[in-house]
Amino acid sequence: MRLEEINFDLRYEVEEVAYLLAERAHAKGLELNAFVEPGVATAVRGDPFRLRQVLTNLLGNAIKFTQEGEVNLRASAIEEGEDGLVLRFDVSDTGIGLTEEQAASLFRSFSQADASTTRKYGGTGLGLAICKQLVGLMGGEIWVESAPGEGSTFSFTARFNKQQEVSEPISPRADLRGLRVLVVDDNETNRTILHKQVSAWGMRDDEAENGLEALEKMNAARKGPDGPYDLAIIDMQMPGMDGLELARLAKGDPELSATPLVMLTSMGQRGDGDKARAVGISAYLTKPVRQSELYTCLLTVMGSHGKVEDGTPAETPLITRHNLRQVVPRAGGARLLVVEDNPVNQRVAAAMLERLGYRVDLAGNGREALDAISGGAPYAAVLMDVQMPEMDGYAATRELRRREGAAGARRMPVIAMTANALEGDRSSALEAGMDDYVAKPVKPTELNEVLERWVSAPAEPGEEAAADVASGMADPVANGRLEDPLDPDVLAGLRELGGTGDGEPDILAELVELFVEDAEPRLAALREAVAAGDAEGIERAAHTLKGSAGNMGARRMSEIASRLQDVGTSGDLSKAGALLEDLEFEYARVKPALQELKEGK
């Protein structure tokens, strides 16, 4: 196993891990925070992929073993020189905790705290033993501090080099300097993080633990020598008086109504944005909030220079994550090659890329990809599925690297498209010579962020250049009922692919039709394979369904297909019949949901 040595933005990697795991935490009612201490050099060189593997595993385990409270990820510098630094990462939780004996055995080979915990919480993904190995490769150490019932803190260190040429941030920090802000949150960790962030921008902050205290401080400030607060940042979920009620009371008081309010929520529901707008809130962001996102939000709320000429806050429509992060047209018509054997996945990827401003060619397997590249097409990058017939993505990439080396040619960026989050495919992708990866189902935000690293000019440190084509909020899964057949996060991106009615093709309708046309014969093939005891046929058909269902947001259908694929791979078909019944039941839910989406999006 070897490490890469490339430039990356530390803050982006830390915040991105939390962002990708936020839905899992919020579904359990947990607070999730990710924070890089002010002053830490974030323009570093190292292996962001391996760092993200460790962070994702530790943060994922913390969420899994925490039933209430909070999970926090913190990065700080413990040693810094002219060319490099040693960073410390802490993942703390309020979960079940560990005894000294259990903690001592963790990094030898991970085992659950006891048998009952294993039954309740299941497996652990990558495993802490592998985390220890990766941390060692990064020149660091890993350890845990814990006690039963008191939660755990997993910590590790890692060495990184500093980037030699670092651009200055685009936005001058002076825009917010001197403004007074009230931070309202019942969670002490949240208040501490916000205090450090706004202080780093030169703002002066006061804190309140609840709505009543906030109103008292707002009234006291109004009567004080400095006048009203310039801004208030309030949490939505607070006991007693929640954020919406606090906002309603503040905006209903003529003496307080001029103070703009920014609301942060960890459990947003559809319609909450409308409620926020109705009571006069200026901005509404879902946690965990990226530091650059919050900074841009505050600038937008206060106006480009803090205040307009008459001293009152600039008026803006409701600011959300989606209108803060506009598509940055950096693609410039660059040409990409998408290598994917599944026609639904091909169309989804092509539609997303075209929306981002790229030109797209398609290949159905690795051999076709090599033919296209050898034909002289000037591809800026290749997006390569890893599992394909005839020649898979690994073999194609290895052959591409061999040809480049023999010819002394420019190294073409290859981005793996993989369904496995932490193991297997991703490790193999790096070893085969691939440069980066996106997880399936591919989301527009993540796809654009990866391409920004390899195709476009690099973003300034802390700049959010992602194209967030998703809109709306996820409906929470209610206890005691089946979850929605379609994943709201994936659907938000798919809705953006619908036609405008001005002659633009309705790609969403085309995708739904293509998915249905492909899924039904695949299900028929699965039925035949299960009846015949054909393990290879089960594996092949289930693999295709897993990918296309995932890309259409049919998460549970994709998961069942994945289990069927594993059954085919293992050759143990004892559960194949039951899984097939589950799959057909789920498809019966997915199909009408997609038709409704197609007709009434």
N, C-alpha and C positions, 0 to 999 in steps of 0.2 A: 504493500500500500504506500503510495507516495502523495505528497502534498503539492498543490498548485501554488504558484507565486504570482498573483495578479492584483491589480488595484481594486479596492472596493470601499464602499462607504459603511463604516461600522454601524452608525446609527440606523441606516436603512435596514441592514441585516437584522439587528436586534428588534426593531419595531415591526419588521415584516413577519418574523416568527410569531410574535404575539398577535398580529393582525390575522394570520392564517388560522390560528387556534382560538380566536375570540368567540366564534359561534359555539364551539364546544363548551367553553367556560360559561358563556352567558346562558346557555340552555340549562345549566345547573344552578343559575343564580349567583355565580361567583364574580367578584371584581377581578379584573385582569389588568395589570399594568406592566409596561416595559419602559425603561428609562436609562439613558446614558448620562452620567454625571456631567455637569457643565465643566468645560475646560479640558475634557478628554479629547485628544486628537482622533478624529474620526476618519480622516483620509489615510488609510493604511494599505499595506500590501500583505497578502497571505492567501489562505484558502477559504473563501467565504462558504463554499459548499460544505466542507468538513465542519466549520464552525456552526453552520446552520443545522447540520445533522445532530450535533451534541445539544444545542439549545432547544431544538424541536423535541428531542427525546426527553430532556429534563423537564421542559415546560409541559409537555403532554402527559408525562407521568404525574406531575404535580396536580394537574387538573383532574386526572383520573382518580387520584386518591384523596381528593378534597371534596367534601360534600357541602360545606358552607364556609363562608368567609372570603378569602382572597388568595390570589397567586400573583407573585411579583417577580419580575426579571430586572436585574440591575447590573449595569456595566460600569466599572470604574478603573482608573489607572493606578497601579501600585508601584510602578517603576517606569521612568521615562528618560530617554537619552536623545541625542541629536538625531540619530538615525532610526531608532526603534523604541518600543515600549512593551511592558508587560501589563496585560489587562486582567482584571478579575471579574468573573461573572457569577452572580448569586441568583439562584431560583429558590424563593421561599414560598411556603404555603401554610395554611392553617388546617392541614389534613390529619390523617390518622397517626402519623409519627412512627418512630421505630425505637426499639430497645438498643442498648449498646451492642449486644450480641448480633442483632439483625443488621445494624449498620456496619459492623466489622466485616460481615460476609458479602456485602453488596457488590463490591467491585471485583470479587474473585469470579463469581458467576451469578448473575442476578436471580434471586428467588423471591417469591412473594413473602410478606411478613409471616403468614401462616396459611394453613389449608383453607380456612374460611375466607380469608382475604382473596385467595386465588379464585375461589368459586364466585365471589362477588364482583371482582374487578377484572378478571381475565389476564391476558398476557401483557407484556411490556414493550413490544416493538423491538427496537434496535438492541436494547439491553445495555445495562450500565457497564458491563465488562468491556464492550466495544467502545463506549464513550471514554472509558479510561485509556484505551489504546489510542484513540484519536487525540485526546488531550495530550498524551505523551508525545505524539508526533508533532504537536504544536508547541512543544517545549514547556508544557505546564504540568500541573498536578490537579487532582480532583478529590474532594472529600465531602463528608456530610456531617451536619450537626442536627440532632433530632432527639425527641423524647416522645414516648407513647402518649397520644392524645393532645400533643402540643404542637404538632406540625413539624416540618423539616425545612432545612436550608441546604441545598446542594450547591457547592461552590467549585469553581475551577479557575485556573490561570492559563494564559496562553500568550506566547510571544509573537509580535508582529513587527514588521518594518514600517517605516513611515514613507509615504509617497514623497518623491523629491520635488515634484512640481505640482503645486496645489493652487487652484484658482480661488480668488476671494468670493465669498457669497455675494449674490446679486443684490439682495435687499439690505440696506444699511440698518443696523440695529437701532439707530437713533430714532427711528420712526415711532417707537413705543416708549422711548426713554422718558421717565418722569411721570408717566400716567399712573393714577391710583386705581387699583383693582381690588374688589372684594371676592374672595374665593369661598364658596359655600358648599360644603360636602360633609356628610356625617362620617366618612371614612378618613382616618388620620393619614394613612399612606397616600391617598389621593391628594389630600391637602399639601402634604410635604412635597410631592412631586411637582404639583402646580406652583408651589412657592419657589422651588428651585428654578423652574423654567421661566417664570415671569421675572424673577430677580435677575436672571442672566440677560434678559432683554432690557434691563434698566428700569423696570416697573416697580412701584411700591405696592405691597399687598397687605391686606388684613384678612383674617380668616374667621369663618363662622361655622359652627357644627350643625346648625339646623335653621329652619326657616324663620323662627321667631327671633333668634339671635341676629340673623341677617337683617331683618327689618329694623331691629334696634340699632345696629351699627350703621345702616344706611341713613336713618333719621339723625343719628348723632353726627355723622359726617356732614350731612346737609347743614347742620347748625354750627359746625366747626369752622376754623379759619381757612381751611383748604377747600371748603365747599363739598358738593356731592362727589361720590366716586365717579371716575370716568367710565368705569366698566364693572360688571359683575359676572363671574363665571359660576354657574350653579349646577349642582347635580340634580338629575330628575328624580331618582329613586332615593328618597329620604323618609325615615319614619316620621309619623305625625304629619307635618306639612310637607308635601312633596314639592318638587321644583315648579311644576305647573301652577300650583296654588300660590306659591311664593311670587311667581311672576305676575299672576293675576292681581295680587294685592299691591305689588310694587307699581305696576303700570296703571292701576286704578287710583293711585295717590298722586295728585298733581305735583306734589313736592318731590316725588321720587321718579316720576315717569320718564324723565329725560335720560336716565342712566341706561345705556344699552345692556342687554342681557344675552349671554352666551350659555346655552344649555348643553350639558354633556349627559349622555345616557348609555347604560350598559345593556339595556334590554328593550330596545326600540320595537314598537309594534306599528303595523300599518295604520296610518291616520294620526300618529303622534306628531309628525311634522306639521300637519294642518292645525292641530291643537296649539302647538307652539306658536305658529304664525298668528293664530287668532288672538292670543293673549299678549302679543306684541314682542315676542322674543326675536332677537336679531339673527341668531345663528343656532343651529342644532346639529351636533356632531355625535357620532356613536363611538364608544370606547372600544379598544384603546386608541387614543388619538395620537397620531404621529406629531412629533414636535414641530416639524416644518408646517404641517397642516394647521396646527393651532396658531402658529405665528402668522401664517397667511390669513387665517380667519380673523384674528384680532386686527391686523392691518386693514382688512376689508371692512370690518365693522366700524373702525374708527375713521376710515378715510385714508387716502394714500399718505397724508402727512399728519395723521393723528386726529385733527379736527379741521372743520371747514372754518371760513373766515369769521363767522359770527360766534364761534366757540361752542357750538352745539355739535353732537355727533352726527356724522353723515348718515343719511337714510339709505338703507339698502333693502332689497328683498330678502326673504329668509335664506340664509347661507347654509348650505349643507356640504357634506363631503363631495357630493357629486358635481355641484357647480363650482366648487373650489378647484377641482382637479380636471380642468378642461384638457381635451386632447391637444397635445403639442404636435404640430405637423412637421416632425423631424424625419419622417420616413423618406420624403423626397422622391417617391417613386422607385425606391430601391427594389431590386428583383430578388425574390426568395423562391426556394424550391421546397415544397412540402412533400414528404415521402410518407405515405400512409396507404394501407391496403383497404381500409374501410371507407366506402363512398360517403357515408354520413359524416364521418370524422373529417374527410377531405373537404367537404362542402362547408362545414362549420369553421375549420381553420382558414380556408380561403376567404370566407366572408368576413371574418374578424380582421384578417390581415389587409384586405382591400379597404375596409373601413378605416384602418390606421394609415392608409396611404401607400401601401406596398403593391407591387405587381407580383403575381403568384403563378408559378408553374407547378404541376402535379406529377408525381410518380407513384406507382402502385407497389413497388418493392425496392430493395436495395440495388438490384441489378439495373433497373430502369433509372434509378437515381444516378448511378455511375455513368450510364450512357448519356444522360442529360448533361452532366458536368463535363464529361470528356468531349461533348459536342461544342464546347467553347462558350456556353451561356455564362454571362458575367454575374453569377449569383453573389449577393452580399452575404448570404447565410443559408444554411439548410436546416429545416425542421424535420427531424428523423424519428419516426416511430421505431420502437426497439423490437417489437414482435411482428414479423411479417413472413409470409410464405416465400419460398425460393431463395431469397437472401435477406436476413434480418438486418436491423439497424446497426448492430455491433459489427457484423462482418463487413457491411458496406463502409462503415467509418474506418475500420482498420485498413481496408483496401485503399480508401481515399488517402489516408495518411501515408501509406506505402508509396502511392503514385506521386504525391506531393514531394516526398523526400527524394525520390529518384529523379524527379524533374527539377528540383530546386524551386518549386512553385510556392506562391503565397499560401499560407495556411487558411483554409476556408472555415469559418465558424460553423460548427455543427451543434445544434441544440436538440437534445433528446426529448421526446414526448413519452413520458412514462406514467404508468398507473400506480406504481409503488412509491409510497411517500418517503420511506427511510432506508429501505434495504434492497438487495437484489439488483433490480434494474438500474438504480441510480449509481451504485458502486461500479457495476459493470460498464455503465456509460462512460464514466471517467477513465476507467482502465482501457476502454476501447479507443480512446482519443477524442471523445466528445468534449465540448467546452462548457456546456451548461445544460439545464433541463427545465421543462415545465411539466407540472403534474396534470394528469387527466382527471376529470374533465377540464379542459383548458379554459381559463377565464380571461377575458380581454385585458383586464388590468395587469395580471401576472405576465401574460404574453408580451404586452408592450414593454413592461419593465425589463424583461430579459432581453428583448431586441434592442432596447436603448443601450444596453451594455455592450452589444456586439456589432450593431449596425450603425447607429446614430452617433453623433458627437456626445461625449459623456456629459451627464448632468452636473451642474455645480454641486458642491457638497451641501447636503441637506435639501436640495431642490427636489420636489415631487414632480416628475415628468410623466407619471403614469397616465394612461388614457382610461379613465374610469367610465366605461360606457354602460355600467350597470346603473339602474335607478330604482327608487322605492326601497322598502325595508322588508326584511324577512318576517313572516308570520311565525310566532313561537309555536312549538309543538305542544299541544295541550295534553296533560296527563290523562290516561285512560282512553285514548282514541288513536286510531291509526294516524301516523304522520301524513302530511300532504304527499301525494304521489310525485310531485315535481318540486325540486329544490328551488326556493325563491331566489337565491343568489345567482344560480345558473340562468334561471328564467329572465332575470333582469337584463343580463347580457344578451340573451336571445331576442328579447323584445326589441332591442335596439337594431336588430337585423331586419325588422319589418319594413315594408315599403312605405314611402311617404305619400303615395297617391299621385305624385307628379311625374309619372313615367319611370320611377325607380322600381326595380324588381323587388317583389316581396319574398325575400330570402327565407324568412321564417316559415311562410306557408310551404315553400319548396322543401325545407328541411323536415317539416312534419310529414309531408307526403313521402319523402325519401326514407325516413325512419320507419314508417309503417310498412312501406313496400319491402323493406329489407328485413324487418323484425319478424313478420309472420312466416316467411319461408325458413328463417333461422329456427323459429320455435318448432315448426314442422320437422326440420332436420334433427332437432334435439329429441323430439318425441320418438322418431325412428331410431336414433342412436341409443336412447335409453332402453327401448324395447328390445333392441338387438344386442345390448350389452357392449356397445362399441365405445370404449373409453376414449379413443383418439377422436372419434366423431363428436363426442360430448365436449371434449376440451376445445376443439376447433370452433364449433358453433357458439359455445358459451363465451369464448374469448371475444368473438366479434360482437355479440350482444352486450357484453360488459362495457366495451368501449363506446358503442353508439348510444346505449342507454345513459351512460354517464354524461356524455356530451349534450344530451337533450334534457339533463336535469333530473332524470328518473333514477335518483340515488339508490333507493331500496332495490329496484329492479337490477341495477348494476351490481349491487352487493350480492344478490342471490346468484346472478350469473357468474360472479367471481367465485363463489363457493362451488358452483357446478363445475367451473373450469378446474378448480383444485381437485374435485372428485375425479374428473377425467384424467388429470395428471397423475394422481396416485394410483389409479386403477381399482380402487375400492368403491364399487358402485352401490353399496348398500343404502346410501341416502339419496341416490340420484332421483328416484321416483318422487320422493317427498319434496325435494328441492324443485323439481320440474313443476309440480303442482303449485308451489309457492310462486314460481316465476310466472306461470300462466295467470294466476290470480292477480299478481301485481301488474302484468301487462294489461289486464282487463280494466285496471284503474288508470293506468298511464294513458292509454289510447284516447279515451274521451276527454281527459284533462288536456291533452295536446290539441285535440280538435277544438275545444273551447278557446284555448289560447290562440289558435290559428284564426278563429272566426271573430273573436271579440277582444283582441289584444289592445 
